[in-house]
Amino acid sequence: AIIDIKQQKVCASTSGFNVPPDDALNLIYAFHQNLLQVRRGGLFFKEKRYKCVRADKHSIYLQNPDRGLIVVKTKTFILVATYKGDMYPSVCVEAVEKLADFFREEGR
């Protein structure tokens, strides 16, 4: 899913994966106001608690026993992807980071 930071709403998502408006706002808030809290306490997303594995000013990687969550911020957008617990997360991380690099190169 792609969240427009300025408009504070989801502007694109894949079939079967929508990000509820409250979760979109939580992800925006996580980067702009509360990244340290996310590092310490994790994040509540789609009615599940995710533990923070790694976070920096541009990305957050979170997991729970069933799935993982990758969130990457560009200047204009936040990109969100999930993966199932039995998948190898680096493939999803790499794909989302490449998409974020594209947006950054475009100045978004």
VEXNULUM-618080 format. One record per residue: x, y, z of N, C-alpha, C in turn; residue in three letters. Coordinates in steps of 0.2 Angstrom, whole numbers, plus 5000, padded with zeros to 4 digits. Each point is the difference from the previous one (the first is absolute). Example, Ala and Ser with C-alpha at 12.3 -4.5 7.8 and 13.67 -1.06 7.14 Angstrom:
VEXNULUM-618080
506649725039499650065000500450065000ALA;499850054996500450065001499650055003SER;
This chain:
VEXNULUM-618080
500449945000499650065000500450065000ALA;499850064997500350065000499650055004ILE;500350035005499650055003500350074999ILE;499650054998500250074998500150035007ASP;500650035002500150035007499650065000ILE;500050044995499750075001499349995000LYS;499749964996499249995000499849965006GLN;500549965003499849955005499549954999GLN;500149974994499649954998500349954995LYS;499749944999500349954996499850024993VAL;500550004995499950024993500049944996CYS;500349955002500049944996500149945004ALA;499749944998500149945004499949944995SER;500349945002499949944996499349975001THR;499849964996499449965001500049965006SER;499550015005500049965006500450035006GLY;500450054998500450035006499850085000PHE;499550015005499950075001500250025007ASN;500250075000500350025007499450055002VAL;499749985006499550045003500350075001PRO;499550055000500250075001500450015007PRO;499849975005500350015006500749975000ASP;500149954997500749975000500450044995ASP;499850034995500450044996500250065004ALA;499650035004500250065004500549975005LEU;499949945003500549985005500749994997ASN;500049984994500749994996500350074999LEU;499650054998500350074999500250025006ILE;499650005006500250025006500749965003TYR;500049944998500649965002500750034998ALA;500050034994500650034997500150075002PHE;499450045001500150075001500050025007HIS;499849965004499950025007500349955005GLN;500049934999500049965005500449934998ASN;500650014996500449954998500349965006LEU;500250045005500349975006499649955003LEU;499350035001499549965003499949934996GLN;500050014994499949944996500649955001VAL;500650025000500649965001499949965007ARG;499750045005500049975007499349955000ARG;499550034998499449965001499649974994GLY;500350004994499749974994499450054998GLY;499649974996499550034996499449965000LEU;499450035001499449964999499750024993PHE;499949954996499950004993499549954998PHE;499450024997499549954998499849955005LYS;499950035006499849975006500449955003GLU;500750004998500549965003500650045002LYS;500349985005500650035003500649974997ARG;500550054997500649984997500650025004TYR;500549965001500650025004500550034995LYS;500350055002500550044995500649965000CYS;500349984994500649964999500550054998VAL;499950054996500550064999499650064997ARG;500350065002499750064998500550054999ALA;499950044995500450064999499650064997ASP;500250054998499650064998499649994994LYS;500249944996499749994994499649934999HIS;500149965005499749935000499949975007SER;499549965000499849965006499949934998ILE;500349955004499849934998499749975007TYR;499549974999499649985006499849934999LEU;499949965005499849934999499549985006GLN;499649954999499649975005500149934998ASN;499749955004500149934999499849984993PRO;499550034997499749984994500250034994ASP;500250065000500250044994500550065002ARG;500350034995500450065001499750064996GLY;500350065002499750064997500650044998LEU;500150034994500550044998499750074998ILE;500350055003499750074999500650044998VAL;500050034994500550054998499750064998VAL;500450065002499850074999500450034995LYS;499750034995500350054995499850075002THR;500250054996499850075002499250015000LYS;499749964995499350014999499549945002THR;500349945000499649945001500349965006PHE;499649965002500249945005499749944996ILE;500549954999499949944997499949945005LEU;499549964999499849955005500049934997VAL;500349955003500049934997500049965006ALA;499649944999500049955005500349934997THR;500249965004500249934998499849955005TYR;499949944998499849955005500649985004LYS;499949975006500549985004500549954997GLY;499749954995500449954997500450034994ASP;499950064998500450024995500750035002MET;500450014995500750035002499950074999TYR;500150045006499850074999500450044996PRO;500749994999500450044996499850014993SER;499649954997499750014993499550065000VAL;499650005005499550065001500350065002CYS;500550005004500350065002500450034994VAL;500349964996500450024994499550034995GLU;499449974999499650034995499750075002ALA;499850005007499750075002500650055000VAL;500649985002500550065000500250024993GLU;499949954995500250024993499450054997LYS;499449985002499450054999500150075003LEU;500250005006500250065003500550044997ALA;500549964998500650044996499750034994ASP;499649974996499750034994499650065002PHE;499650005005499750065002500550065002PHE;500549985004500550055002500350034994ARG;500249964995500350024994499550054996GLU;499449995000499550044997499950065004GLU;500350015006499950065004499349995004GLY;499849945001499349995004500249985007ARG;
